[in-house]
Amino acid sequence: PITDSVGAVVAILLGQPRGLQCGEAVEDATATIKNAAAQPCVSQLAGKHRHCPFPAAAIGISYGGGQKVSHLRHVRRPCDMPLNITSYPYQSGGFAMYSPQMYNCYNQTMEALLASHSDLCRNFKNSPWVVMTLNVGPQAVCFPHLNSRNLPWRWCSVTTFGEFNPNFSGHLVFWDLWLIIQFPPSTTILIQSALMRHSNTLVRDGEARYSITQYSAGRLFCWVENRLVSDKKCNAEAKQNPALKAKHDTACATCWQRALNMLSHQKEFWLQA
């Protein structure tokens, strides 16, 4: 775990899954991503964005535009995407181990969301995240950035693939922490991407790097906490209902403290003699 000055866990270096023939698994995953990136169904979803100079395709539940229910939608996986590694319960298992309270909050929120909207579904069975971004590269590295649409205190999962030498290329840089971390193919890192400014170092000529990011947009948590309405509608209803307004104001005032209470601390993982 990476911790802050008081021992709160702010990132997890999960590493590679055990029990897999790692070299073969990386080769298979990289080949699958290459093939998927070349398919028209992926290139139609992919588009350049402000975090990086390469195409990226987002698949899953989104909530944007005018923040109305009509904008709550699911961009489905239209073809054989590279799920042979990400479908393992490795990322979600690491999340549950190192941040159980936050993991439960994710799951409860997503279960409430999916129960109320039968047309929505998870990308992966039992996954706490509802969006996957496929960064197809072929040299996928990001500029220094924050993922401002994610809920600040909650984690996203980043898994990297490709054919590059991690001793020289593709490092993960945490600018505010003054940390540079090796990020080899097939490894996963869990980070608070809305709070921790991060980027990647370049890969060398002739190398290839891809990544898959899993996350849930912060607005989805607001939607569920607002009893399945937008902030605008929730505030309008609160003005007409003093009891509802008091409850809403209390929830807003205690939001950050509730978030801090969900963080795990390093001492929780120490082995007791």
Secondary structure, DSSP 8 states (H G I E B T S, - for coil): -EE-TT-BEEEEEEES-TTS-HHHHHHHHHHHHHHHHHSHHHHHH-EEETTEEEEEEEEEEEE-TT-SGGGEEEE---S--S-TTTTSTHHHHHHHHH-HHHHHHHHHHHHHHHHH-TT---SSTT-S--EEEEE--SB----SB--TTB-TTS-EEEEEEEE--TTTS--EEETTTTEEE---TT-EEEE-TTTS-EEE----TT-EEEEEEEE-BHHHHHHHHTTSS-HHHHHHHHHH-HHHHHHHHHHHHTHHHHHHHH--BGGGGS---
